[in-house]
Amino acid sequence: GESFAANVGGRMIGTSAALVTTTLVAYMPGSSPAEKLAWSAALVGLVVYVVGFTASFFLPEPKHEELPE
């Protein structure tokens, strides 16, 4: 399971994030291409963080009997 998640998440979804980042450059504010790319990368990073943070609320809570002392 771990290798599947690492391969799918890192190679497929991570590569897609690079494509999205470079596609968004045309719509970002900034005077230079480097500044536009920085804004685009920051936006993609923020979206990934917000999605992960929101998804964490749907994770199951561990039972109290299973917690170590």
C-alpha positions as CSV (number, residue, x, y, z in Angstrom):
1,G,0.0,0.0,0.0
2,E,2.8,2.4,0.9
3,S,4.6,1.9,-2.4
4,F,1.4,2.3,-4.4
5,A,0.7,5.6,-2.6
6,A,4.2,6.9,-3.1
7,N,4.2,6.0,-6.8
8,V,0.8,7.2,-7.6
9,G,1.0,10.3,-5.4
10,G,4.6,11.3,-6.2
11,R,4.8,10.4,-9.8
12,M,1.3,10.9,-11.2
13,I,-0.2,13.6,-9.1
14,G,3.1,15.4,-8.4
15,T,3.8,15.6,-12.2
16,S,0.3,16.9,-12.8
17,A,0.9,19.6,-10.2
18,A,3.9,20.8,-12.2
19,L,1.8,21.0,-15.3
20,V,-0.9,22.9,-13.5
21,T,1.7,25.3,-12.1
22,T,3.2,26.2,-15.5
23,T,-0.3,26.5,-17.0
24,L,-1.4,29.0,-14.3
25,V,1.6,31.3,-15.0
26,A,-0.3,33.1,-17.8
27,Y,-3.0,34.2,-15.3
28,M,-0.7,35.3,-12.4
29,P,0.2,38.9,-11.4
30,G,3.8,40.0,-11.7
31,S,6.2,41.8,-13.9
32,S,8.6,39.0,-14.8
33,P,8.1,35.4,-15.7
34,A,10.0,34.3,-12.6
35,E,7.6,36.3,-10.4
36,K,4.6,34.9,-12.2
37,L,6.0,31.4,-11.7
38,A,6.5,32.1,-8.0
39,W,2.9,33.2,-7.6
40,S,1.7,30.2,-9.5
41,A,3.8,27.7,-7.4
42,A,2.5,29.4,-4.2
43,L,-1.1,29.1,-5.3
44,V,-0.7,25.4,-6.1
45,G,1.1,24.7,-2.8
46,L,-1.7,26.5,-0.9
47,V,-4.4,24.5,-2.7
48,V,-2.6,21.2,-1.9
49,Y,-2.3,22.3,1.8
50,V,-6.0,23.3,2.1
51,V,-7.2,20.0,0.4
52,G,-5.0,17.9,2.8
53,F,-6.1,19.9,5.8
54,T,-9.8,19.6,4.9
55,A,-9.4,15.9,4.1
56,S,-7.8,15.3,7.5
57,F,-11.1,16.0,9.2
58,F,-12.7,13.0,7.6
59,L,-10.0,10.5,8.9
60,P,-11.4,8.0,11.5
61,E,-10.6,8.7,15.1
62,P,-8.6,5.9,16.9
63,K,-10.4,4.0,19.6
64,H,-9.2,4.7,23.1
65,E,-8.4,1.0,23.7
66,E,-5.9,1.0,20.8
67,L,-3.9,4.0,22.1
68,P,-0.6,3.2,23.8
69,E,-0.1,4.3,27.3
